[in-house]
Amino acid sequence: MNKKLQKVTERILRLPEVKSFGVIGDPGCEGLGIYNMKVYAGALEESSKDDITLIAGDLVPAGNHQFYRAISLITEEIAENDVYVLRGNHDTGEYEEYFGFHNYAIIADGFAIIVVDNAMRAFENTGLALVREVLAMEDVERAVLAFHIPVPNHFIRNSVSEEEFERLREAYTPWKEKVKYLLFGHVHSRFVDEIDGIPCICTGGGGAMIEDVSDDIRAWDVEHHIVHFFMKGGELQYRIVNLSEDCYKRERKNRVLKDQLEETVKNEMMAHLKYMIFSDRAKRRGAYEIANLFEALAKSEYHHARNFYSVLERPAAFQESVKTFIPQENFEYEQLYPLMAAYADQQKAPLARRAYAGASVTEKVHAALLSEAQSLETFCKSVIYVCSTCGHVMTGEGLPKRCPVCGSPEKRYEKFTADSTGKM
């Protein structure tokens, strides 16, 4: 079988059949969890539209055999074109064994990609020498300089020093007109800038959770994405493509796997609930160590359920996601729960009736809060209380002496707060 993940053993590769390449930034630095890898898998599928793929660093969380083997297996299973890697600050240890040279160039049809290692926040001398050598070639008319950590820019301070950038600038300046783009990752977002008169593209949306860059580029403004580079009209152009969080569907298409994954999610969430309930019982009896154990196990089961559900999940884009939860809340408090409460009453099942009636009151509050939260920038409910007995939700600073739904005392409310930095 043709190996997709490439180990580079030559400083300069001539690939005249390559007319385009896709770029995936930072897929694995936060771990190879299922959510991250689902995004990475979708990015690989999108990038298969190009002749080759370039990973803009941080393929793994740490550079050991365990993670390199794991990411290699995923990449080989999903990728449909050859995948090249540039080294990021997380891609340490056994990098050379898996991917070969840190600094190399690909001479394609109409352009060159020059990979220059700056994973340790300094450009390697061999990489700078390669920049000079490749740009001096007569048959190289256009080039992309690709590295992991950004050069100083107008958006973020997380960059190499001005002195390091000056070393790179000195290397390319005699042939500056050939340098069409500076390309880098490291920042889990994206932005386009211009440095030294050269367009710069930062892409870190290939798996890691998107983060705030500045007051102008917030995490909720950016989706996971890849960048396509291609020749058009004699020019090297690019196009940024957002990745739907429904971007990877292989397991869902397998009926047996889909059914079993759905059943597994239910089982894991039921285990989570059972453990949390037993933890509460243990606390009330003073068995705090046992309570702590079961609370920890419950959290573990929740994370298991989340991983299995992530394989199946079909969420909307983040900006559109909040409103997708409202119809279910409306249906529950307007129709389902009143209907079930009435049925339970007919069947002389008072506990089920009370559970449905109480939940119906709270689901209406859920729907109202979600309606407000559709406006991400203006939603300002920073303090939320949840009754730990029945689940009733309240906002604001003041609390009643007793829960209006179940009558539990004020001390049974759990307080949820979020400060301006987003910390809980």
PLY file of the C-alpha trace (Angstrom):
ply
format ascii 1.0
element vertex 424
property float x
property float y
property float z
element edge 423
property int vertex1
property int vertex2
end_header
0.00 0.00 0.00
1.28 3.47 -0.87
2.23 5.26 2.34
0.51 8.65 2.63
2.46 10.22 5.50
5.79 11.15 3.96
9.26 10.83 5.46
11.42 13.44 3.73
14.93 12.16 2.99
16.00 14.75 0.39
16.52 18.46 0.97
14.86 19.37 -2.32
11.98 17.35 -3.76
10.87 17.90 -7.33
7.20 17.07 -7.74
6.21 18.47 -11.14
2.81 16.77 -11.00
1.80 18.87 -7.95
-0.34 21.86 -8.89
-2.04 22.53 -5.54
-1.64 21.82 -1.85
-3.86 21.98 1.23
-2.65 23.20 4.62
-3.84 21.84 7.98
-2.68 23.66 11.11
-2.20 22.31 14.63
-4.30 19.14 14.62
-2.86 17.38 17.66
-1.09 19.68 20.12
-3.99 19.54 22.61
-4.11 15.76 22.49
-5.42 13.07 20.18
-8.92 13.12 21.63
-11.86 12.02 19.54
-13.23 15.53 18.94
-9.83 16.85 17.82
-9.22 13.86 15.59
-12.70 14.12 14.05
-11.81 17.64 12.91
-8.42 16.41 11.67
-10.07 13.56 9.76
-12.46 16.04 8.12
-9.52 18.30 7.29
-7.71 15.40 5.61
-10.81 14.62 3.56
-11.15 18.27 2.49
-7.45 18.48 1.70
-7.71 15.41 -0.53
-9.08 17.80 -3.17
-5.48 19.02 -3.53
-2.48 17.16 -4.89
-0.67 17.09 -1.54
-1.28 18.13 2.07
1.05 20.08 4.37
0.63 19.94 8.15
1.69 23.32 9.55
3.12 21.84 12.76
1.96 20.32 16.07
0.74 17.08 14.62
1.02 15.45 18.08
0.86 16.60 21.72
4.34 15.21 22.46
6.96 13.70 20.19
7.10 10.09 21.36
6.42 6.80 19.61
2.98 6.39 21.19
1.57 9.56 19.67
3.45 9.39 16.37
2.18 5.85 15.82
-1.38 6.84 16.70
-1.47 9.86 14.38
0.24 7.89 11.63
-2.47 5.22 11.77
-5.27 7.79 11.59
-3.58 9.66 8.76
-2.96 6.53 6.71
-6.58 5.43 7.13
-8.10 8.79 6.12
-5.72 10.63 3.78
-6.18 10.28 0.04
-3.08 12.22 -1.00
0.53 12.46 0.20
0.91 14.28 3.51
4.01 16.29 4.40
4.79 17.65 7.86
6.69 20.67 9.14
7.92 20.54 12.72
6.01 22.37 15.46
7.04 22.98 19.05
5.12 19.84 20.13
6.67 17.69 17.39
9.81 16.80 19.32
11.62 13.58 20.22
11.36 11.01 17.46
10.36 13.45 14.71
13.21 12.54 12.35
12.44 8.82 12.60
8.92 9.40 11.30
9.18 12.49 9.08
12.84 12.99 8.20
14.31 16.41 7.52
13.26 19.51 9.46
14.08 21.79 6.52
13.18 20.88 2.97
11.69 22.29 -0.20
9.10 20.99 -2.64
9.47 22.27 -6.21
6.00 21.92 -7.73
4.38 23.02 -10.99
4.55 26.82 -10.86
5.61 27.28 -7.24
7.86 26.07 -4.44
7.10 25.34 -0.80
10.13 25.99 1.42
9.75 24.44 4.87
11.92 26.23 7.45
12.08 24.89 11.02
11.56 27.47 13.77
9.87 25.15 16.30
12.32 26.25 18.99
11.59 29.95 18.22
14.75 30.27 16.14
15.20 29.60 12.43
17.73 26.85 11.82
20.78 27.87 9.82
20.28 24.95 7.45
16.76 26.20 6.79
17.88 29.73 6.05
20.56 28.39 3.72
17.85 26.38 1.95
15.74 29.52 1.51
18.63 31.23 -0.27
19.41 28.20 -2.40
15.86 27.58 -3.60
14.93 31.22 -4.20
18.11 31.63 -6.27
16.97 28.89 -8.69
15.97 30.27 -12.06
13.03 27.89 -12.43
11.52 28.99 -9.11
9.31 32.00 -9.76
6.93 31.79 -6.80
7.49 30.46 -3.31
5.68 29.96 -0.02
7.87 30.11 3.08
6.26 27.78 5.63
7.18 27.51 9.31
5.36 26.93 12.59
5.72 29.90 14.93
4.56 33.25 13.51
6.82 36.15 12.72
5.92 39.47 14.43
2.54 40.61 13.17
-0.34 42.98 13.89
-2.53 40.48 15.74
-0.64 38.48 18.34
2.55 38.68 20.37
3.10 34.93 20.39
5.80 35.05 17.72
9.51 34.75 17.15
11.60 37.78 18.05
12.25 40.69 15.72
15.88 39.53 15.60
14.85 36.08 14.37
12.55 37.56 11.76
15.42 39.75 10.59
17.50 36.60 10.00
14.72 35.20 7.79
14.31 38.54 6.02
18.01 38.67 5.22
17.75 35.21 3.66
14.88 36.03 1.29
15.43 39.74 0.58
17.58 39.33 -2.58
14.67 37.40 -4.13
11.80 39.01 -2.21
9.63 39.35 -5.32
9.48 35.56 -5.50
8.09 35.17 -1.97
4.32 35.21 -2.45
3.24 34.12 1.05
4.53 33.57 4.57
2.60 30.65 6.06
2.53 29.60 9.72
0.39 27.97 12.42
0.90 27.69 16.19
-2.02 30.03 16.96
-5.30 28.11 17.22
-7.24 30.47 15.02
-6.66 32.18 11.70
-5.80 35.59 10.41
-4.40 37.18 7.28
-1.83 39.95 7.57
0.88 41.65 5.56
4.47 41.71 6.83
7.35 43.31 4.94
4.95 43.73 2.03
4.29 39.96 1.87
0.87 38.40 2.56
0.93 36.26 5.72
-1.54 33.51 6.53
-1.86 32.05 10.02
-3.79 28.80 10.18
-4.24 26.73 13.31
-7.71 25.33 12.80
-7.07 21.69 11.98
-8.06 20.05 15.26
-7.03 22.07 18.31
-9.83 24.03 19.97
-10.11 27.52 18.50
-8.87 30.27 20.85
-9.11 34.02 21.14
-6.42 35.89 19.19
-7.34 39.46 20.10
-10.35 41.64 20.81
-10.88 41.71 17.04
-10.58 37.95 16.47
-12.54 36.01 19.08
-12.81 32.25 19.24
-16.51 32.35 18.32
-15.68 34.25 15.11
-13.52 31.45 13.67
-14.40 27.92 12.58
-12.05 25.01 12.09
-10.66 25.27 8.56
-7.96 24.45 6.05
-6.24 26.56 3.40
-6.10 25.54 -0.28
-3.24 26.91 -2.42
-3.47 26.62 -6.21
-2.29 28.17 -9.45
-4.81 30.29 -11.34
-4.19 32.75 -14.15
-0.46 32.40 -13.71
-0.69 33.41 -10.03
-0.45 31.41 -6.82
-3.74 31.97 -5.00
-5.35 30.63 -1.86
-8.80 29.92 -0.50
-9.76 29.33 3.13
-12.47 26.71 3.61
-14.34 26.31 6.90
-14.80 22.76 8.11
-18.28 21.81 9.16
-18.23 20.11 12.55
-20.15 17.45 10.65
-17.16 17.15 8.34
-16.30 13.49 8.96
-18.97 10.81 8.58
-17.31 7.43 8.03
-18.48 5.71 11.22
-22.00 7.10 10.88
-22.34 5.51 7.47
-21.73 2.05 8.96
-25.11 1.00 10.29
-23.75 -1.52 12.81
-21.19 0.94 14.18
-23.72 3.76 14.31
-26.26 1.72 16.24
-23.64 0.42 18.66
-22.17 3.88 19.21
-25.62 5.26 20.03
-26.22 2.42 22.50
-22.79 2.97 24.06
-23.50 6.67 24.59
-26.72 5.76 26.43
-24.92 3.19 28.59
-22.07 5.57 29.47
-24.46 8.38 30.36
-26.55 6.02 32.47
-23.39 4.98 34.33
-22.54 8.69 34.79
-25.98 9.32 36.29
-25.87 6.27 38.57
-22.44 7.21 39.91
-23.44 10.85 40.52
-26.57 9.77 42.42
-24.60 7.34 44.56
-21.98 10.04 45.20
-24.74 12.32 46.53
-26.02 9.52 48.78
-22.53 8.90 50.11
-22.02 12.61 50.91
-25.24 12.72 52.91
-23.98 9.81 55.01
-20.58 11.35 55.61
-18.69 8.87 53.42
-16.75 11.62 51.69
-13.95 9.47 50.26
-16.50 7.13 48.68
-18.46 10.12 47.41
-15.32 11.58 45.87
-14.48 8.27 44.18
-17.92 7.98 42.58
-17.96 11.62 41.51
-14.60 11.06 39.77
-15.87 7.86 38.13
-19.00 9.69 37.00
-16.86 12.35 35.35
-14.83 9.65 33.62
-17.99 8.00 32.29
-19.18 11.39 31.02
-15.94 11.85 29.08
-16.35 8.36 27.62
-19.88 9.23 26.52
-18.67 12.51 25.03
-16.00 10.70 23.00
-18.47 8.20 21.57
-21.02 10.94 20.92
-18.38 13.07 19.18
-18.10 10.40 16.49
-21.83 10.69 15.81
-22.47 14.37 16.51
-23.68 16.62 13.70
-23.47 20.13 15.17
-24.06 23.36 13.33
-21.36 26.00 12.97
-20.62 27.53 16.37
-22.25 30.89 15.59
-25.44 29.02 14.64
-25.36 26.32 17.32
-27.22 27.95 20.22
-30.48 28.35 18.34
-30.50 24.67 17.33
-31.13 23.67 20.97
-34.23 25.84 21.39
-36.82 23.74 19.47
-36.25 20.71 21.69
-36.64 22.79 24.86
-39.84 24.33 23.48
-41.23 20.93 22.52
-40.53 19.55 25.99
-42.22 22.28 28.03
-45.05 23.04 25.57
-46.05 19.50 24.59
-44.13 16.45 25.76
-43.80 17.01 29.50
-47.37 18.32 30.09
-48.68 15.38 28.06
-46.61 12.88 30.07
-47.60 14.56 33.35
-51.27 14.19 32.41
-50.74 10.55 31.42
-48.94 9.82 34.69
-51.84 11.42 36.55
-54.32 9.14 34.75
-52.19 6.14 35.65
-52.03 7.21 39.32
-48.23 7.60 39.11
-47.68 10.69 41.26
-43.87 10.70 41.28
-43.60 10.54 37.48
-46.30 13.24 37.26
-44.37 15.51 39.62
-41.06 14.89 37.80
-42.55 15.83 34.43
-44.43 18.83 35.79
-41.36 20.20 37.56
-39.10 19.65 34.57
-41.61 21.39 32.31
-41.32 24.59 34.36
-37.53 24.56 34.10
-37.40 23.67 30.40
-39.30 26.92 29.75
-36.53 28.79 31.57
-33.94 26.89 29.49
-35.64 27.97 26.26
-35.78 31.61 27.37
-32.10 31.66 28.33
-31.09 29.99 25.06
-33.09 32.56 23.13
-31.08 35.31 24.83
-27.81 33.44 24.30
-28.25 33.41 20.52
-26.58 36.82 20.63
-23.15 35.63 21.78
-21.69 39.09 22.19
-24.51 40.59 24.25
-25.47 37.64 26.47
-24.51 38.73 29.97
-25.91 36.20 32.44
-22.64 35.61 34.31
-24.24 34.05 37.42
-26.60 31.07 37.10
-28.05 28.93 39.90
-29.27 25.34 39.56
-31.28 23.57 42.21
-29.43 20.35 42.91
-32.66 18.65 43.94
-34.91 19.25 40.93
-32.74 21.10 38.40
-34.63 24.41 38.43
-32.57 27.26 36.96
-32.38 30.87 38.09
-30.16 33.80 37.13
-29.01 36.93 38.91
-27.52 37.52 42.35
-30.59 37.04 44.54
-32.01 33.65 45.53
-35.32 32.77 47.18
-35.22 31.05 50.55
-36.64 27.94 48.88
-36.76 26.58 45.33
-40.09 27.63 43.78
-40.48 24.23 42.11
-39.51 21.64 44.73
-39.16 23.69 47.93
-35.54 22.76 48.63
-33.67 25.27 50.81
-31.41 27.96 49.37
-28.28 25.96 50.26
-29.27 23.30 47.71
-28.61 25.68 44.81
-25.32 25.29 42.95
-23.78 28.53 41.71
-22.22 28.74 38.23
-20.17 31.83 37.44
-18.12 32.96 34.43
-15.75 35.91 34.61
-14.84 38.18 31.68
-11.96 35.88 30.67
-14.37 33.01 30.14
-13.12 30.97 33.10
-15.69 29.01 35.01
0 1
1 2
2 3
3 4
4 5
5 6
6 7
7 8
8 9
9 10
10 11
11 12
12 13
13 14
14 15
15 16
16 17
17 18
18 19
19 20
20 21
21 22
22 23
23 24
24 25
25 26
26 27
27 28
28 29
29 30
30 31
31 32
32 33
33 34
34 35
35 36
36 37
37 38
38 39
39 40
40 41
41 42
42 43
43 44
44 45
45 46
46 47
47 48
48 49
49 50
50 51
51 52
52 53
53 54
54 55
55 56
56 57
57 58
58 59
59 60
60 61
61 62
62 63
63 64
64 65
65 66
66 67
67 68
68 69
69 70
70 71
71 72
72 73
73 74
74 75
75 76
76 77
77 78
78 79
79 80
80 81
81 82
82 83
83 84
84 85
85 86
86 87
87 88
88 89
89 90
90 91
91 92
92 93
93 94
94 95
95 96
96 97
97 98
98 99
99 100
100 101
101 102
102 103
103 104
104 105
105 106
106 107
107 108
108 109
109 110
110 111
111 112
112 113
113 114
114 115
115 116
116 117
117 118
118 119
119 120
120 121
121 122
122 123
123 124
124 125
125 126
126 127
127 128
128 129
129 130
130 131
131 132
132 133
133 134
134 135
135 136
136 137
137 138
138 139
139 140
140 141
141 142
142 143
143 144
144 145
145 146
146 147
147 148
148 149
149 150
150 151
151 152
152 153
153 154
154 155
155 156
156 157
157 158
158 159
159 160
160 161
161 162
162 163
163 164
164 165
165 166
166 167
167 168
168 169
169 170
170 171
171 172
172 173
173 174
174 175
175 176
176 177
177 178
178 179
179 180
180 181
181 182
182 183
183 184
184 185
185 186
186 187
187 188
188 189
189 190
190 191
191 192
192 193
193 194
194 195
195 196
196 197
197 198
198 199
199 200
200 201
201 202
202 203
203 204
204 205
205 206
206 207
207 208
208 209
209 210
210 211
211 212
212 213
213 214
214 215
215 216
216 217
217 218
218 219
219 220
220 221
221 222
222 223
223 224
224 225
225 226
226 227
227 228
228 229
229 230
230 231
231 232
232 233
233 234
234 235
235 236
236 237
237 238
238 239
239 240
240 241
241 242
242 243
243 244
244 245
245 246
246 247
247 248
248 249
249 250
250 251
251 252
252 253
253 254
254 255
255 256
256 257
257 258
258 259
259 260
260 261
261 262
262 263
263 264
264 265
265 266
266 267
267 268
268 269
269 270
270 271
271 272
272 273
273 274
274 275
275 276
276 277
277 278
278 279
279 280
280 281
281 282
282 283
283 284
284 285
285 286
286 287
287 288
288 289
289 290
290 291
291 292
292 293
293 294
294 295
295 296
296 297
297 298
298 299
299 300
300 301
301 302
302 303
303 304
304 305
305 306
306 307
307 308
308 309
309 310
310 311
311 312
312 313
313 314
314 315
315 316
316 317
317 318
318 319
319 320
320 321
321 322
322 323
323 324
324 325
325 326
326 327
327 328
328 329
329 330
330 331
331 332
332 333
333 334
334 335
335 336
336 337
337 338
338 339
339 340
340 341
341 342
342 343
343 344
344 345
345 346
346 347
347 348
348 349
349 350
350 351
351 352
352 353
353 354
354 355
355 356
356 357
357 358
358 359
359 360
360 361
361 362
362 363
363 364
364 365
365 366
366 367
367 368
368 369
369 370
370 371
371 372
372 373
373 374
374 375
375 376
376 377
377 378
378 379
379 380
380 381
381 382
382 383
383 384
384 385
385 386
386 387
387 388
388 389
389 390
390 391
391 392
392 393
393 394
394 395
395 396
396 397
397 398
398 399
399 400
400 401
401 402
402 403
403 404
404 405
405 406
406 407
407 408
408 409
409 410
410 411
411 412
412 413
413 414
414 415
415 416
416 417
417 418
418 419
419 420
420 421
421 422
422 423
